Amino acid sequence: SFVIMRTDKTPTYNFACAVDDMLENVTCIIRGEDHVSNTPKQEHIRASLDYNKAMTYAHLPIILNEEGVKMSKREAHSSVKWLLESGILPSAIANYLIMLGNKTPCEIFTLEEAIKWFDISKVSKAPARFDLKKLLQINREHIKMIKDDELNKILDLNKDLAQLAKFYTQEASTIKELKEKMQAIFSTKDFGEFETECKILKELLKGIELFENYEDFKNELLSKSDLKGKKF
C-alpha cells in the first residue's frame, strides 16, 4: 500500500502525476531511473481509475556530478535556467545532453540534425558524468555557428561586430563572457601611461595581415613590437 492523499487533502506526487498523465493523454514517459519505483504505483492508480490506454516507459540513467555523485538540485549547474543565465546557448545544452552517455555520429550538431538519427535504445545504461568544461567547449562551437546578424542581436551590439566577437571565442566560452569582452573593447580607456606603446601597436596594425586565429595574431604583434608583459 502507499499514500495518495495527505491529511490536508492535497495529493501526493504519484497520484497527481498519474492523473495529470491521464488528463493530458500522455502515451510515452521518459524519465530518470530513480523513478522506476514510481512506475508500478502510477500504473496501479490509473488502473484503479479505469484508465486503459497503454503507457510506454523509458528510464534513463542518472547524471553524476564531476565528483561522481548524483547531481543535486542544490548544485547550480544542474539547473538549465542557471546555464542559460550564464550565457550557454540552448542549442549547446541540447547538444551536450544528447551526447551525454550516448553514441553520436559527430560531436557538434544541431537539434534538427539529432532528430534524424537519435535512437533512445543506444543511450548507455550506465550513469553519465556531467563535465562543465566539455559543455563550455561545445558552447564555443555553437557560438561560431550562429549567423552574424543573429549574434549581433544576442550580444545587443549596435554595429555589425559579430565577426569580431567570434574572434574571441578562443578566450570566451559563453555569451556572457563575450559581452564582457566587447564592452571592454569599446569602453573609454585611459592609455596615458602607455602612450608610446599604443602608437607602436597602431602603426603595426596598419600593415599587419589578417589572422583567423587569435593566438597567431597576438604572437605576430608580440614579435614585431618587442613589447612584453604589462606594456603589451
N, C-alpha and C positions, 0 to 999 in steps of 0.2 A: 504493500500500500504506500501511497505518497500523498502529500498535501497539495490541493489545488486552489484552496481559498484561505486567506489569512483571517484572523479574528476580526479585523477591521473591514472585512468584506472585499478586500482587494485581491485580485487573482495572483497566483504565483507565476513565475516565468514560464513554466511548462504549459500551464493552462492557457495563458494569454497568447503564447507563441503558437500553440496548436490551433486555437480558434482563429487567430489572425491569418494563418496559412489557409484555413478553410475559406474564410471570407474573401481572401484575395485570389482564390483559385490557383494557389501555388502547386506546381507539379514536380518541381525539382529543387532540392535543397542541398547547397554546397556550403559546408562549414568546417570548423576545426575539429580534430579528432577528440578534443576534450569534451565535445558534445555527444559522443557516441552513447553514453549512458542515458541521455535525454530522449533518444530516438524511440525506444520501446514505450516510454511513458507518454510521449506525444501521440504515438500510433494508437495506444490504448484509449486516450482521451477522445480522439477522432472517431474511433470505432464505437465508443460508448454514446457518441452523439449521432450515430448512424450515418457517418460520412464514409462513403465507399470508394471515392476516387483514389486511384493508385498514386503513391508518392515515391519518387526516386531520390535516394540519398547518396551523397559523396562526402566523405570525411577526410579533410586534408591534414597532413602532419603540422604540428605546431611550429612556430618560428621562435628560434632561440636568440638571445642577445649575444653580444660579442664575447661574453664570458661563458657562453654555452648553457645559460639558464633560460627557462621560459620567459619570454618578454612580458613585462608588467605594464599595465596601463599608466603606472607612475613614471615610466621612462618616456622622456619627451619624444624621442624619435619613433615610438610605437604609434604616435598619432599622425594621421595623414594631414590633419589641419596644421600641426607643427611643421611638418615637412614642407607644405605649401607656403606657409608664412616665412620659412627660412629661405625661400627662393628656389625650391626644387620644382621643376615643371611636372604637371600631371602626366604627360607622356613618358617622362623619365621614371616616375614612380610605377606606372603600369608596366613599362619595360622591365624594370628590376624585379617586381613581384612575380611576373610571368616567368622570368628566368630563374627565380629562386627555387631550387630543388627540382628543376625541370631541364630536360634536354631540348635546347632550341637550335635551329639551323644556323643562327648567327647571334652575335651578342647585342648589337644595336638594331632595333626595329621599331616600327610604329604599331599602334594598336590595330590598325586596319590590316597590316601585314600579318600580325599574330593571329587574327581571326581566321585566316585562310589555312593555317597549319596547326593551330593549338589542339592538343589532344589530352584531355584530363587524365586518361589512363596512363600517360607517360610521366606524370608527376611522381617524384620519388616518395616512397612511404616513410623514409627516414626524416627526422626533423631537420630543417634548414637553418643555417646561422645567418642572422642579419649582419651585413657589413656596410656601414655608413660610407666608408671610403669608396667602396665599389659603386654605391648609389651616386655619389658625387661625380665619379668618373663618367658614369652613364649620363648624368645630367649635363656635363660639359658637352658631350657629343650631341645631345638633343638641342642644346642652345645653338650649336653650329648649324643644325638642320633647319632652324626657324628662318622663314623668309625675312629679308631685311625690313620691309615695311611693317611686318608684324612685330619684330623685335623692337623697332623704334617705338611702337605703341606700348609694348610691355615695359620698356625702360623709361617711358614717358619723356622721350627726347624730342626737342623742338626741331632738330635738324636730322638729316639722313646720316646718322652716325653708327648705324648697326654694324657696318664693316669694321669700324674702329673698336666697337665693343667686343666683337667676336675675336679680335686680335688678342684680347686679354683673357680668353678662356683657358690659357695655359697657366694663368695665375689665379683666376677666379672660377669657382665651381658652381656658383649659384647666381640667380638673377639679383639677389640682394647684394652680393659682393660686386657684381658688375655695375650696379647702380652707384655703389660707393666709389668704384674706380673712375667712372665717368664724371661723377660730381667732383672728385679730387682733381681731375684733369682741367675742368673748366672753372673751378673756384678761383677767386682772387688770391694771388700769392705775392709775397714779398721776397724777391730774389736779390735784394741789395747786397747781401753777404756773398752771393755767388755771381755777381755781375759779369766778371771775366769768364767764368766757366760757361755761363749761358750764351755769351757771344760766340765762344768756340763751338758749342753744340749747334747753335743756329746756323753757322756757316757750314758746318759739316752736313747738316740736314738738307741743305740746298743741292748738294751734289751726290748724295748717297742713293744707292739703288733701292728698289722696293724689295721687302722681305715678307714672306708668308709666316715665318717662324719668329716669335718674339726674342728668343734667346740668341738667334743669329743676328738679329737687328741690334740687340744690346751689345753683343760681343764686338760687332763691327764698330760701333761708336766708341767702345772702350779702347779698342786697339788704335783707332785713328786719333782719338782725343788725348790719350795718355792720362786721362782723369781717373782717379781711383777713390774708392770708399765714399765718404760723405760728399766730396766735391763732384762726384758723378751723379 
